[in-house]
Amino acid sequence: MGKLHSISKSIEMHDKHVSKGIHGDNTDIVRLLKQDFLDNNDKYKVIGFFRKSPGHYFLLLTILEHVIDHQPIKFETILRSMPDKFGSRSKIFQIFKEAVEEEYLLKRKNFKDGREQIYYPSDFFIDQCNQWLNIFNK
């Protein structure tokens, strides 16, 4: 009797949560995102690099916003826009450093303020991101 009651309770809980559900119109989006994750981390080295962690991925999206909006990519500005949960100052700096080492980003000094570093996306970064983003425009 106890086991049957437990199964019945489990089904009741499942039905309660399933009744809210995810709208069926989103099926194609979910499948596209899943397939993108499986296929494109290897196909696009830039995307794979920036999907190493939530901090990497948030940084990628933030950099893309800056590029699209023609805003300079400054470490301090990016750092201020990133929630603390994505990494400490040193962790975010390390991601930038690795991106420069991989030649996804280029680093230049600000001529007005020699202490400030400005980052630029490499042509490879731009090409890979454009190809990757085009997947979502189909």
N, C-alpha and C positions, 0 to 999 in steps of 0.2 A: 504494500500500500504506500509506504514512504517513497519508494523509488518511482512509482507511477505518478504520485503527487509532484515529485521533483521534476519529472519530464513535462508534466502538464504546465507547471509553473514556468519552466524554461521556454516552452512554446508560446505561452502567454506573453512573456517578456519579449521574445523575438518578434511576435506579431505587433506588439506595442511600438517597437522601434522601427520595424519595417513599414508600418502604416504611414509614417512621415515620409519616408522614401526620398529618392533623388529623382527629379523630373526626368522622364524618358527622353525628352529632347536633348538632354546633355550626354547621352550615350556616345555619340560620335566624338564629342569633345574629350571625354574621358579616354576613349580608345586612342584618339590622336595623341593626347599627352603621354599615355602609357607607351605607345609605339615610338614616339619621339624620344622618350627617355631610354628605351632599349636600343634604338638604332643610332642616335645622333651623338651620344657621348664619345663614341669611337670615330664616327665619320667626321665630326667637326672637333678638332683638337682643342680649339678655344672653348667651346661649349663644355667639353669633358673636363677641362681644367677648372672652369668656373662652377662646375657642379660637384666639386669635391666636398663641399660643406654648405650649410645654409648661408654662412657668411660670404663664401665665395660667390654663391648664386645671387644673393642680394647685391653684392658689389657689381656683378655683371649687369644686372638690371639697372642699377644706378648709373653706371658708366654709359650704358646705352641711352638712357634718358638725357644725360649731359651731351652726348654726341648728337642726338636728334635735335636737341634744343640749342645747339651751337654754344654750349657753355664750357668753360675750361674745366678740366678734370684736375682739381686740386685736392691733395690728401686731406687737408684740414676741413674743407667743405664737405667732402664725402664722409669723413669720419663723423662730423656733426649730424649728418642725415641718417646714420646707421644706428639702429637700436643696440644698446649694450649687449643684448642677448646673442648678437652675432659675432661678438669677439671684442677683445680688448684693443686698445690703441696699437700695442705691439703686434698682435695677431693680424690686424687689418694691414699694418705696415708690411708685415711679412708676406701677405697675399700680393700686395703691390710689387714688392721686391721680386717675388717669384714670377709674376706676370711680366716684369721687365726682363728677367733672365731668360724667359721663354720667348721673348721678343713679341709678345702680344700687345704690350704697351711700351711706349718710348718715354723717357724721362728727360725733361729739360728744366733748367733753372729759370725762374721768373727774372727778367732783366730789371724790373722795377724793384724787386725785393729778392736779392740773391739767396736768401735762406729758404724761400718758398719753392717747392717743386711742382711743376705742372706736367701732367701725363697726357700723352696723345695715343690714340689707338693706331696700331700699325696697319698697313694695308692688308696684311693677312687677317688681322682681327676683324677689320671692316668687311672683307670678302666673306669670311666664314660666318659672321653674324648675319649679314644680308641673306646668304643662302639659307641659313637656319630659320630666320624669321619668315622667309618666303613660304615655308612649309605651312605656316598658320594663316596665310592669305589665300589659300586654295579654296 
